[in-house]
Amino acid sequence: MNEELRKKIIKFRDDRDWKQFHTGKDLALSLSLESSELLEIFQWSGKDLRCEDKKSKIEEELADVFMYAILMADCYDLNIDEIIEKKLQLNIKHYPADIVKGKSKKYDQY
């Protein structure tokens, strides 16, 4: 994770004295809500699965999702790089490329 960017997000929050509102529960709710706003962009898009004409809106909502995830990691004093690396290693174990390549089932179905 770019440490400078992470610090800017934390500073934005702290300059507004919003940390008092950023409980794990409320950050998880906000993360879910922002994810839903991202999903809403694709609602009723028919065959246009990429929604290229809505790319700026996708960018905006995805940024919100990332920022809330960063704030949640801060709330629990989690190192983003470490938790992603840990999860990636677990996914490598659950989804060996030679077994799952080109398949979309969940790991417990192989």
HUHUKA-V379750 format. One record per backbone hydrogen bond with DSSP energy under -1.0 kcal/mol. CO is the residue of the C=O (numbers start at 1). NH is the residue of the N-H. E is the energy in kcal/mol with one decimal. If there is no record, write none. Layout:
((CO NH E) (CO NH E))
This chain:
((2 6 -2.2) (3 7 -2.4) (4 8 -1.8) (5 9 -2.0) (6 10 -2.2) (7 11 -2.7) (8 12 -2.4) (9 13 -2.0) (10 14 -3.0) (11 15 -3.2) (13 18 -2.0) (14 17 -1.4) (18 21 -2.0) (19 22 -1.3) (21 23 -1.5) (23 27 -2.7) (24 28 -2.4) (25 29 -2.5) (26 30 -2.4) (27 31 -2.6) (28 32 -2.2) (29 33 -2.6) (30 34 -2.6) (31 35 -2.0) (32 36 -2.2) (33 37 -2.0) (34 38 -1.9) (35 39 -2.3) (36 40 -2.3) (39 42 -1.3) (42 45 -1.8) (45 48 -2.1) (47 49 -1.8) (51 54 -2.3) (52 55 -1.6) (54 58 -2.4) (55 59 -2.6) (56 60 -2.0) (57 61 -2.4) (58 62 -2.7) (59 63 -2.1) (60 64 -1.7) (61 65 -2.1) (62 66 -2.6) (63 67 -2.7) (64 68 -2.5) (65 69 -2.1) (66 70 -2.4) (67 71 -2.5) (68 72 -2.2) (69 73 -2.4) (70 74 -2.2) (71 75 -2.2) (72 76 -1.6) (73 78 -3.0) (74 77 -1.3) (79 83 -2.6) (80 84 -2.3) (81 85 -2.4) (82 86 -2.5) (83 87 -2.1) (84 88 -2.8) (85 89 -2.3) (86 90 -1.8) (87 91 -2.6) (88 92 -2.4) (89 93 -1.8) (90 94 -2.6) (91 95 -2.7) (96 99 -1.8) (96 100 -2.4) (97 101 -1.7) (100 103 -2.8) (106 109 -2.5) (107 110 -1.2))
